[in-house]
Amino acid sequence: MSEKTPPPDPIRPRSPLPKDNRTGNDRRGSDRRRSQHQAVESERRIGDRRKHDRRVEKTSPYHNLVRFLKEKGLYPHEKAYDQPDGAEVVFRGKSILSLASVDYFNFAQNPEIKKTACEAIRKYGAGGFSSRLSMGNLSIHMELEGALAEFMGKESVLIFNSGYLANLALITSLLPRNATIFLDQKCHLSIHHACLMSQKKYFRFSNNDMSDLERLLQKHRDEPEKWIVTLGVFSSNGLLAKLDEIAVLARKYKARIFIDDAHGIGVYGDRLRGAADHFGVLDEMDLIMCPFQMAFGNIGAFVVGKRYLLQAAHTDAWPYMFTYNIPPVSAASLLKALEILGREGREYQKKLWENVAYLRRALTEIGYKILNPNGHIIPILIGDDVKVCAFAQRLFHQGVWVQPFYYPAVPKGQATVRVTCTAGHTRSELDHAIRAFADASLWLATS
Ligand SMILES: Cc1ncc(COP(=O)(O)O)c(C=O)c1O
């Protein structure tokens, strides 16, 4: 006979009495013990949570900053306006000029699109239906995907209910399991989050630094599935990604490319197809993601790419499968937006760039330090976290809404306001903003 000890019994130890034979008293006793145990557990958790909160409050510079800004009435993220109104917003009955919107062509307020939306509500109702794999797939969604494929000149399209989820789905589920990711450090947070969740190998390269990217590609050249991931236009500093150089590196190291072109599509390229179109490397992009809130003035996102990459979404991508589809009213509005872009998109694009050039020139003349030489996003360096909020507040009192960005959204000491204008701003609106910026610059110089 073998001397080995027998393997452990896979059946868990039984309760003293077989379950079915337990009396009411036994059951009440064990229920009581269980609820006592749960109470102790939950107290422990609440205690831990409070301890954690106190530790965070004490140590986190961000929490301290938020508390300080709130005390001083400078916290910029709790202002809720009542109504958008073209390039303006209505705040407590007063019109404020917005230089913070990324609805670049003002399509959210476009009368033709609003009319289409009203008709769609009459036909389909006001809300959504269900997830894509359930009752949420209407023929209008398929029509939208077809129109987007044509707009982008790509083989296959998927729509998602947000850009965040699209990035999550792509990186966690649609890139091959053995993918090694090389991502620009200034990618949107959703991409960093997705990489963390994906359990794939990933390496960050310095923002738009091609020698750093090449160093990493060279170091990991034997990895079988290399993916370079970047934004088309960096939302924090307005720079265009060097997609022409990235395409060269991708060819050299046999890597694929995925770009999140949220701020590029519509704004760049003769065919409005974004940053890759601008550099003439659209065919070399394996996947492109774009949220609908920018050039389309709506909600949701789309991804274009090779069919073989996207078809796995129906079986593998949880952020695609287990969430509601965009409502038909959005799909109908987006189809109308695409029709308008096809008809007069170049006009909108031209108007946007004229406004950007006008505003840039004036802000530079006033003496502001703009962090990029020519992008449509105009980030102005202010430096200090509190000062940037006070600066935004000052402009707000002059009737101009700008968005401050401070730690941890940007590194400490590099707080900026991000100024964005749209195709819909008139010259007199921009002149009003320029006067407010001139006044605020005097305040900056003396504060
Ligand atoms: C570059 C970029 N990617 C992704 C997103 C996320 O898109 P969504 O708001 O549709 O989730 C944003 C949103 O601002 C963005 O700027």
The ligand as an SDF file (V2000), in Angstrom:
LIG
                    3D

 16 16  0  0  0  0  0  0  0  0999 V2000
   -9.4840   62.0250  -26.3170 C   0  0  0  0  0  0  0  0  0  0  0  0
  -10.7350   61.5070  -25.6690 C   0  0  0  0  0  0  0  0  0  0  0  0
  -10.9770   60.1820  -25.6760 N   0  0  0  0  0  0  0  0  0  0  0  0
  -12.0670   59.6650  -25.0930 C   0  0  0  0  0  0  0  0  0  0  0  0
  -12.9880   60.4750  -24.4610 C   0  0  0  0  0  0  0  0  0  0  0  0
  -14.1700   59.8550  -23.7790 C   0  0  0  0  0  0  0  0  0  0  0  0
  -15.3180   60.0250  -24.5400 O   0  0  0  0  0  0  0  0  0  0  0  0
  -16.7720   59.9290  -23.8540 P   0  0  0  0  0  0  0  0  0  0  0  0
  -16.9860   61.2180  -23.1270 O   0  0  0  0  0  0  0  0  0  0  0  0
  -17.6970   59.7300  -25.0060 O   0  0  0  0  0  0  0  0  0  0  0  0
  -16.7480   58.7610  -22.9320 O   0  0  0  0  0  0  0  0  0  0  0  0
  -12.7870   61.8640  -24.4390 C   0  0  0  0  0  0  0  0  0  0  0  0
  -13.7570   62.7350  -23.7690 C   0  0  0  0  0  0  0  0  0  0  0  0
  -13.5920   63.8800  -23.5200 O   0  0  0  0  0  0  0  0  0  0  0  0
  -11.6290   62.4000  -25.0520 C   0  0  0  0  0  0  0  0  0  0  0  0
  -11.3630   63.7180  -25.0370 O   0  0  0  0  0  0  0  0  0  0  0  0
  1  2  1  0
  2  3  1  0
  2 15  2  0
  3  4  2  0
  4  5  1  0
  5  6  1  0
  5 12  2  0
  6  7  1  0
  7  8  1  0
  8  9  2  0
  8 10  1  0
  8 11  1  0
 12 13  1  0
 12 15  1  0
 13 14  2  0
 15 16  1  0
M  END
$$$$
